[in-house]
Amino acid sequence: MHITAILATGLMAASNVAAGINCKGSVLCGQGTEPLSNLINYAGGLNDDRWYQNGQHIVCGGSLCAFLQSTGGLPGRDIKRLLGELRNHGCKYCGSVPVFFPDDNNDGDHGILTVNYVSNPNCQGVC
């Protein structure tokens, strides 16, 4: 019984790690939040050379924020590019993109930029 539960949990984790670029997020995406296009507009004000760390809110609109997960950090220029990749993929509110997309679409390799609903955004616009 326990082995089955452990195996199921492991398979779910593995499938999430290999999700690649996607428009998935909280069930609250799109509710009381600004669209991804607004976050992209805000990101135009990011300093290309400023370094952003994991979990740090980068840009927020309403309760939607962009932040990094499982990376060594990225500069603003890469954040802008990755937000554009989410838009090009068809995402309207939430989504995640591997940091080396399109060359590497496996988010388990180097981490991801995520846009998702957060309960307490640290800012509105550029953080």
Buried (B, 14 or more C-beta within 10 A) or exposed (E): EEEEEEEEEEEEEEEEBEBBBBBEBBEBBBEEBBBBBBBBBBBEEBEEEEEBEEEBBBBBBBBBBBBBBBBEEBBBEBBBBBBBBBBEBEBEBBBBBBBBBEEEBBBBBBBBBBBBBBEEBEEEBBB
